[in-house]
Amino acid sequence: MKPFMLILMMLCLTGCFDSTRLNTGLEGKPIPSFDLLLPDSTTHFNTSTIPEGKPFVLFYFAPSCPFCKAQMEDIIAKIKTLRDIQIYILTPAPHREAKAFFTHFNIFKYPNLTAGEDYSQFLLRYFNAPGVPLLFVYDKKKLLTQVFCGKTPVDIIKKAAFRGA
């Protein structure tokens, strides 16, 4: 029984190492309107105010997830190549944990990164999210192009963001 559990656990973890493109059935649809709480814990931001004309990514993470941390490290390391993409870094985690993650990665110094808390867990329910990290890629018309689960290379994110541009 122990070898079976070990193999099962290894298979589950293997899925987290590579990105998987998810087919949600919502591709080509506009971003839904929902509120985020910004790190100051008082300001709300609604996704309906995201302007058209520039692609963006919703990066959904859990602060304790090692694959989410690796994804964030990759984004920061290649931030210059992502300058034409706005990235919203979102979590349903409690405020203290979220803020620690944002501070650890010093994301406030990057103009194309915006941090927020999905306090109502809207994205998890809307997309029936299977886990984290999740990357929801939208084009310049605010239409969903692709969703990725797992750590995703920056070049794949960029291709998805500029698809059809």
Helices and strands as residue ranges (DSSP letters): H 2-17, E 20-22, E 35-37, E 44-46, G 47-49, E 56-60, H 66-77, G 79-82, E 86-91, H 95-104, G 107-109, E 113-117, H 122-127, E 134-138, E 144-149, H 154-161
